[in-house]
Amino acid sequence: MAAGTEKGEGPIKGIGSHAWSVLGYDSQAKTVTLRNPWGYLDQKKLDLEKYPSIRDLGNGEFTMSLEDFHKSYKYISVQDN
């Protein structure tokens, strides 16, 4: 599953029109786990003002609230074999 941002939007300032891997959803905590396919996050560019729930897990993986996910990601793609 993948999620995409629009130009100028997303959890990392300056990276828009980008696809992210969706790794999971925690229904208890209402958080989504994602991964930047580049394999890293630039801590200095995380937009914590707009998306305060972001928690860096390392290796390009992070969690964010479902609410912040809905604010940031405009496209979702699901591969079904």
PABAKE-760752 format. One record per residue: residue number from 1; residue in three letters; x, y, z of N, C-alpha, C, O, CB in turn. Coordinates in steps of 0.2 Angstrom, whole numbers, always signed. Glycine has a CB too. Layout:
+-----+------+-------+-------+-------+-------+-------+-------+-------+-------+-------+-------+-------+-------+-------+-------+-------+
:  nr : rest :   nxx :   nyy :   nzz :  caxx :  cayy :  cazz :   cxx :   cyy :   czz :   oxx :   oyy :   ozz :  cbxx :  cbyy :  cbzz :
+-----+------+-------+-------+-------+-------+-------+-------+-------+-------+-------+-------+-------+-------+-------+-------+-------+
: NUM :  ALA :     X :     Y :     Z :     X :     Y :     Z :     X :     Y :     Z :     X :     Y :     Z :     X :     Y :     Z :
...
+-----+------+-------+-------+-------+-------+-------+-------+-------+-------+-------+-------+-------+-------+-------+-------+-------+
This chain:
+-----+------+-------+-------+-------+-------+-------+-------+-------+-------+-------+-------+-------+-------+-------+-------+-------+
:  nr : rest :   nxx :   nyy :   nzz :  caxx :  cayy :  cazz :   cxx :   cyy :   czz :   oxx :   oyy :   ozz :  cbxx :  cbyy :  cbzz :
+-----+------+-------+-------+-------+-------+-------+-------+-------+-------+-------+-------+-------+-------+-------+-------+-------+
:   1 :  MET :    +4 :    -6 :    +0 :    +0 :    +0 :    +0 :    +4 :    +6 :    +0 :   +10 :    +6 :    +3 :    -5 :    +0 :    +6 :
:   2 :  ALA :    +2 :   +11 :    -4 :    +6 :   +17 :    -4 :    +2 :   +23 :    -3 :    -4 :   +23 :    -5 :   +10 :   +18 :   -11 :
:   3 :  ALA :    +4 :   +29 :    -1 :    +1 :   +35 :    +0 :    +5 :   +40 :    -3 :   +11 :   +40 :    -3 :    -1 :   +37 :    +8 :
:   4 :  GLY :    +1 :   +45 :    -6 :    +5 :   +51 :   -10 :    +3 :   +57 :    -7 :    -3 :   +59 :    -5 :    +4 :   +50 :   -17 :
:   5 :  THR :    +8 :   +62 :    -8 :    +6 :   +69 :    -6 :    +6 :   +73 :   -12 :    +8 :   +71 :   -18 :   +12 :   +72 :    -1 :
:   6 :  GLU :    +3 :   +79 :   -11 :    +2 :   +84 :   -17 :    +8 :   +88 :   -17 :   +12 :   +88 :   -12 :    -4 :   +88 :   -17 :
:   7 :  LYS :    +9 :   +92 :   -22 :   +15 :   +97 :   -22 :   +14 :  +102 :   -16 :    +9 :  +105 :   -15 :   +15 :  +101 :   -29 :
:   8 :  GLY :   +20 :  +103 :   -13 :   +20 :  +107 :    -7 :   +17 :  +105 :    -1 :   +17 :  +108 :    +4 :   +17 :  +114 :    -9 :
:   9 :  GLU :   +15 :   +98 :    +0 :   +12 :   +96 :    +5 :   +16 :   +90 :    +8 :   +20 :   +87 :    +4 :    +4 :   +93 :    +4 :
:  10 :  GLY :   +15 :   +88 :   +14 :   +18 :   +82 :   +17 :   +22 :   +83 :   +23 :   +23 :   +89 :   +25 :   +22 :   +79 :   +12 :
:  11 :  PRO :   +24 :   +78 :   +26 :   +27 :   +78 :   +33 :   +34 :   +81 :   +33 :   +37 :   +83 :   +38 :   +27 :   +71 :   +36 :
:  12 :  ILE :   +37 :   +81 :   +27 :   +44 :   +84 :   +26 :   +44 :   +90 :   +22 :   +42 :   +90 :   +16 :   +49 :   +79 :   +23 :
:  13 :  LYS :   +46 :   +96 :   +25 :   +46 :  +102 :   +21 :   +50 :  +101 :   +15 :   +56 :   +99 :   +15 :   +48 :  +108 :   +25 :
:  14 :  GLY :   +47 :  +104 :    +9 :   +51 :  +104 :    +3 :   +50 :   +97 :    -1 :   +53 :   +97 :    -7 :   +58 :  +105 :    +4 :
:  15 :  ILE :   +47 :   +92 :    +1 :   +46 :   +86 :    -2 :   +38 :   +85 :    -4 :   +35 :   +83 :    +1 :   +49 :   +80 :    +1 :
:  16 :  GLY :   +36 :   +87 :    -9 :   +29 :   +86 :   -11 :   +29 :   +81 :   -17 :   +34 :   +80 :   -20 :   +26 :   +93 :   -13 :
:  17 :  SER :   +23 :   +80 :   -19 :   +22 :   +75 :   -25 :   +26 :   +69 :   -24 :   +30 :   +67 :   -29 :   +23 :   +79 :   -32 :
:  18 :  HIS :   +26 :   +66 :   -18 :   +30 :   +60 :   -17 :   +26 :   +54 :   -14 :   +21 :   +55 :   -11 :   +35 :   +62 :   -11 :
:  19 :  ALA :   +28 :   +48 :   -16 :   +25 :   +42 :   -13 :   +28 :   +39 :    -7 :   +34 :   +40 :    -7 :   +24 :   +37 :   -19 :
:  20 :  TRP :   +24 :   +37 :    -2 :   +27 :   +34 :    +4 :   +24 :   +27 :    +5 :   +18 :   +26 :    +3 :   +25 :   +39 :   +10 :
:  21 :  SER :   +28 :   +22 :    +7 :   +25 :   +16 :    +9 :   +21 :   +16 :   +15 :   +23 :   +19 :   +20 :   +31 :   +11 :    +9 :
:  22 :  VAL :   +15 :   +13 :   +15 :   +11 :   +13 :   +21 :   +12 :    +6 :   +24 :   +11 :    +1 :   +21 :    +3 :   +14 :   +20 :
:  23 :  LEU :   +15 :    +5 :   +30 :   +17 :    -1 :   +33 :   +12 :    -4 :   +38 :   +11 :   -10 :   +39 :   +23 :    +0 :   +37 :
:  24 :  GLY :    +8 :    +1 :   +41 :    +3 :    -2 :   +45 :    -2 :    +3 :   +48 :    +0 :    +9 :   +48 :    +6 :    -6 :   +51 :
:  25 :  TYR :    -7 :    +1 :   +52 :   -11 :    +5 :   +55 :   -13 :    +2 :   +62 :   -14 :    -4 :   +63 :   -18 :    +6 :   +51 :
:  26 :  ASP :   -12 :    +6 :   +67 :   -14 :    +4 :   +74 :   -21 :    +7 :   +76 :   -21 :   +13 :   +77 :    -8 :    +6 :   +79 :
:  27 :  SER :   -26 :    +3 :   +76 :   -33 :    +5 :   +77 :   -34 :    +7 :   +84 :   -38 :   +12 :   +86 :   -38 :    +0 :   +75 :
:  28 :  GLN :   -30 :    +5 :   +89 :   -30 :    +7 :   +96 :   -28 :   +14 :   +97 :   -31 :   +18 :  +100 :   -26 :    +2 :  +101 :
:  29 :  ALA :   -22 :   +15 :   +94 :   -18 :   +22 :   +95 :   -20 :   +27 :   +90 :   -19 :   +32 :   +90 :   -11 :   +21 :   +95 :
:  30 :  LYS :   -24 :   +24 :   +84 :   -26 :   +28 :   +78 :   -20 :   +31 :   +75 :   -20 :   +37 :   +74 :   -31 :   +33 :   +80 :
:  31 :  THR :   -14 :   +27 :   +74 :    -8 :   +30 :   +71 :    -7 :   +26 :   +65 :    -9 :   +20 :   +64 :    -2 :   +29 :   +76 :
:  32 :  VAL :    -4 :   +29 :   +60 :    -2 :   +26 :   +54 :    +6 :   +25 :   +54 :    +9 :   +30 :   +55 :    -5 :   +29 :   +47 :
:  33 :  THR :    +9 :   +20 :   +52 :   +16 :   +19 :   +51 :   +18 :   +19 :   +43 :   +15 :   +16 :   +39 :   +19 :   +12 :   +54 :
:  34 :  LEU :   +22 :   +24 :   +42 :   +24 :   +25 :   +35 :   +32 :   +24 :   +34 :   +36 :   +24 :   +39 :   +22 :   +31 :   +32 :
:  35 :  ARG :   +34 :   +24 :   +28 :   +41 :   +24 :   +26 :   +43 :   +27 :   +20 :   +39 :   +27 :   +15 :   +44 :   +16 :   +26 :
:  36 :  ASN :   +48 :   +32 :   +21 :   +50 :   +35 :   +15 :   +54 :   +30 :   +11 :   +59 :   +27 :   +13 :   +55 :   +41 :   +17 :
:  37 :  PRO :   +53 :   +29 :    +4 :   +56 :   +24 :    +1 :   +64 :   +26 :    +0 :   +68 :   +21 :    -3 :   +53 :   +23 :    -6 :
:  38 :  TRP :   +66 :   +32 :    +1 :   +73 :   +34 :    +0 :   +77 :   +31 :    +6 :   +83 :   +31 :    +6 :   +73 :   +41 :    +0 :
:  39 :  GLY :   +73 :   +29 :   +12 :   +76 :   +25 :   +17 :   +79 :   +30 :   +23 :   +82 :   +28 :   +27 :   +82 :   +22 :   +15 :
:  40 :  TYR :   +77 :   +36 :   +23 :   +79 :   +41 :   +28 :   +74 :   +47 :   +28 :   +70 :   +48 :   +24 :   +86 :   +44 :   +27 :
:  41 :  LEU :   +74 :   +50 :   +34 :   +70 :   +56 :   +35 :   +75 :   +61 :   +37 :   +80 :   +60 :   +41 :   +65 :   +55 :   +41 :
:  42 :  ASP :   +75 :   +67 :   +35 :   +79 :   +73 :   +37 :   +76 :   +76 :   +43 :   +71 :   +80 :   +42 :   +80 :   +78 :   +31 :
:  43 :  GLN :   +78 :   +75 :   +48 :   +75 :   +78 :   +55 :   +74 :   +85 :   +54 :   +69 :   +88 :   +57 :   +80 :   +76 :   +61 :
:  44 :  LYS :   +79 :   +89 :   +51 :   +78 :   +96 :   +51 :   +72 :   +99 :   +47 :   +70 :  +104 :   +47 :   +84 :   +99 :   +48 :
:  45 :  LYS :   +70 :   +94 :   +42 :   +64 :   +96 :   +38 :   +58 :   +93 :   +40 :   +53 :   +94 :   +36 :   +66 :   +94 :   +31 :
:  46 :  LEU :   +57 :   +89 :   +45 :   +51 :   +87 :   +47 :   +46 :   +93 :   +49 :   +48 :   +97 :   +53 :   +52 :   +82 :   +54 :
:  47 :  ASP :   +40 :   +93 :   +47 :   +36 :   +98 :   +48 :   +32 :   +97 :   +54 :   +26 :   +95 :   +54 :   +31 :   +99 :   +42 :
:  48 :  LEU :   +35 :   +97 :   +60 :   +32 :   +96 :   +66 :   +27 :  +101 :   +69 :   +22 :  +100 :   +73 :   +37 :   +95 :   +72 :
:  49 :  GLU :   +27 :  +107 :   +66 :   +22 :  +112 :   +67 :   +15 :  +110 :   +64 :   +10 :  +110 :   +68 :   +24 :  +119 :   +65 :
:  50 :  LYS :   +15 :  +108 :   +58 :    +9 :  +106 :   +55 :    +7 :   +99 :   +56 :    +1 :   +97 :   +57 :   +10 :  +107 :   +47 :
:  51 :  TYR :   +12 :   +94 :   +58 :   +10 :   +87 :   +59 :   +14 :   +85 :   +66 :   +19 :   +82 :   +65 :   +13 :   +83 :   +53 :
:  52 :  PRO :   +11 :   +88 :   +71 :   +15 :   +87 :   +78 :   +15 :   +80 :   +80 :   +19 :   +78 :   +85 :   +11 :   +91 :   +83 :
:  53 :  SER :   +11 :   +75 :   +77 :   +11 :   +68 :   +80 :   +17 :   +64 :   +77 :   +17 :   +58 :   +79 :    +4 :   +65 :   +78 :
:  54 :  ILE :   +21 :   +66 :   +72 :   +26 :   +62 :   +69 :   +31 :   +60 :   +74 :   +33 :   +64 :   +78 :   +30 :   +67 :   +63 :
:  55 :  ARG :   +32 :   +53 :   +74 :   +38 :   +50 :   +78 :   +42 :   +46 :   +73 :   +40 :   +41 :   +70 :   +34 :   +46 :   +84 :
:  56 :  ASP :   +48 :   +48 :   +73 :   +53 :   +45 :   +69 :   +55 :   +39 :   +72 :   +57 :   +38 :   +78 :   +60 :   +50 :   +68 :
:  57 :  LEU :   +55 :   +33 :   +68 :   +57 :   +26 :   +70 :   +63 :   +24 :   +68 :   +66 :   +19 :   +69 :   +51 :   +21 :   +68 :
:  58 :  GLY :   +67 :   +28 :   +63 :   +73 :   +27 :   +60 :   +72 :   +23 :   +54 :   +67 :   +21 :   +52 :   +77 :   +22 :   +65 :
:  59 :  ASN :   +77 :   +23 :   +50 :   +78 :   +20 :   +43 :   +72 :   +22 :   +38 :   +70 :   +19 :   +34 :   +77 :   +13 :   +44 :
:  60 :  GLY :   +70 :   +29 :   +39 :   +65 :   +31 :   +35 :   +58 :   +30 :   +37 :   +53 :   +32 :   +34 :   +66 :   +29 :   +28 :
:  61 :  GLU :   +57 :   +26 :   +43 :   +50 :   +24 :   +45 :   +48 :   +29 :   +51 :   +52 :   +32 :   +54 :   +50 :   +17 :   +48 :
:  62 :  PHE :   +42 :   +31 :   +51 :   +39 :   +35 :   +56 :   +31 :   +33 :   +57 :   +28 :   +30 :   +53 :   +40 :   +42 :   +54 :
:  63 :  THR :   +29 :   +36 :   +62 :   +22 :   +35 :   +64 :   +19 :   +42 :   +64 :   +22 :   +47 :   +65 :   +20 :   +31 :   +70 :
:  64 :  MET :   +12 :   +43 :   +63 :    +9 :   +49 :   +64 :    +2 :   +47 :   +65 :    -1 :   +42 :   +63 :    +9 :   +54 :   +57 :
:  65 :  SER :    -2 :   +52 :   +68 :    -9 :   +51 :   +70 :   -13 :   +50 :   +63 :   -11 :   +53 :   +58 :   -12 :   +57 :   +74 :
:  66 :  LEU :   -19 :   +47 :   +64 :   -23 :   +46 :   +58 :   -25 :   +53 :   +56 :   -26 :   +54 :   +50 :   -29 :   +42 :   +60 :
:  67 :  GLU :   -27 :   +57 :   +60 :   -29 :   +64 :   +59 :   -24 :   +68 :   +54 :   -25 :   +71 :   +49 :   -30 :   +68 :   +65 :
:  68 :  ASP :   -17 :   +68 :   +57 :   -12 :   +71 :   +53 :   -11 :   +67 :   +46 :    -9 :   +71 :   +41 :    -5 :   +71 :   +57 :
:  69 :  PHE :   -12 :   +61 :   +46 :   -11 :   +57 :   +40 :   -16 :   +60 :   +35 :   -15 :   +61 :   +29 :   -12 :   +49 :   +41 :
:  70 :  HIS :   -23 :   +61 :   +37 :   -28 :   +63 :   +32 :   -26 :   +70 :   +30 :   -28 :   +72 :   +24 :   -35 :   +63 :   +36 :
:  71 :  LYS :   -23 :   +74 :   +34 :   -21 :   +81 :   +32 :   -16 :   +81 :   +27 :   -15 :   +86 :   +23 :   -19 :   +85 :   +38 :
:  72 :  SER :   -11 :   +76 :   +27 :    -5 :   +76 :   +23 :    -6 :   +72 :   +17 :    -3 :   +75 :   +11 :    +0 :   +73 :   +27 :
:  73 :  TYR :    -9 :   +67 :   +17 :    -9 :   +62 :   +11 :   -16 :   +63 :    +7 :   -21 :   +62 :   +10 :    -8 :   +55 :   +13 :
:  74 :  LYS :   -15 :   +64 :    +1 :   -21 :   +65 :    -4 :   -23 :   +58 :    -8 :   -28 :   +58 :   -10 :   -20 :   +71 :    -8 :
:  75 :  TYR :   -18 :   +54 :    -9 :   -19 :   +48 :   -13 :   -17 :   +42 :    -9 :   -12 :   +42 :    -6 :   -15 :   +49 :   -20 :
:  76 :  ILE :   -21 :   +37 :   -11 :   -19 :   +30 :    -8 :   -20 :   +25 :   -13 :   -24 :   +25 :   -17 :   -24 :   +28 :    -2 :
:  77 :  SER :   -15 :   +20 :   -14 :   -15 :   +15 :   -19 :   -14 :    +8 :   -15 :    -9 :    +8 :   -11 :    -9 :   +16 :   -24 :
:  78 :  VAL :   -18 :    +4 :   -17 :   -18 :    -3 :   -14 :   -16 :    -8 :   -20 :   -20 :    -8 :   -25 :   -24 :    -5 :   -11 :
:  79 :  GLN :   -11 :   -12 :   -19 :   -10 :   -18 :   -24 :   -13 :   -24 :   -21 :   -12 :   -26 :   -16 :    -2 :   -19 :   -25 :
:  80 :  ASP :   -17 :   -27 :   -25 :   -21 :   -33 :   -24 :   -19 :   -38 :   -29 :   -21 :   -38 :   -35 :   -28 :   -32 :   -23 :
:  81 :  ASN :   -15 :   -43 :   -26 :   -13 :   -49 :   -31 :   -19 :   -53 :   -32 :   -19 :   -58 :   -36 :    -7 :   -53 :   -29 :
+-----+------+-------+-------+-------+-------+-------+-------+-------+-------+-------+-------+-------+-------+-------+-------+-------+
